[in-house]
Each structure stands twice: as C-alpha cells, then as structure tokens.
Amino acid sequence: MGNIAERNWLYIKEAAAVAGVSRKTLTQYMKLRKGKPPSYRLVPGGRWRFPLDEFTAWAHGQKDKQNV
C-alpha cells in the first residue's frame, strides 16, 4: 500500500479520518453539488481516491466552517 506521503493520495477510509467523519458521511459529501471534496475514480464504478494536498486543505476548510 505504501506510505501516504509517498503516494500523494488517500483511500476513502484515510480521507474520512483526516476530515474527522465516517466513510458514510464522506460519501454523502461527495453527492453535494457545491463544497464537495476533491476526489476522483480511476475507472467508472472504481474506488474513490482523494489527492492528499487538495483534500487536506478542503478538510481543514470544512472544520473551520464548523467552528464559526
């Protein structure tokens, strides 16, 4: 699987942990039209991938909005 820093992307379980939410909640966020997390699938119906830097910035932005 490799170190997260070496591969520059996250699996959904790792991304959910970074965002501080469950995998189910993160999946619901991805269905939103606005404010959804940066993500992509390698093939249609495949597993979700989250770019490490972009997702981390998105997750911190979401936490800041919740603290306001």
VENMOFEN-V155846 format. One record per pair of residues at least 24 apart in sequence whose ideal C-beta (glycine too) atoms are under 10 Angstrom apart, sorted by the first residue. I is the first residue (numbers start at 1). J is the second residue. Records with the same first field share a line. If there is no record, write none. Layout:
I->J, J
This chain:
4->52
5->52
7->49, 52
8->49, 51, 52, 53, 54
9->39, 40, 48, 49, 50, 51, 52, 53, 54, 55
10->39, 48, 49, 50, 51, 52, 55, 56, 59
11->47, 48, 49, 50
12->39, 47, 48, 49, 50
14->50, 52, 55
15->39, 48, 49, 50, 51, 52, 55, 56, 58, 59
16->50, 59
17->59
18->50, 52, 55, 56, 58, 59, 60, 63
19->50, 55, 56, 58, 59, 60, 62, 63
20->59, 62, 63, 66
21->59, 62
23->48
26->50, 55, 59
29->58, 62
35->61, 62, 65
37->61, 62
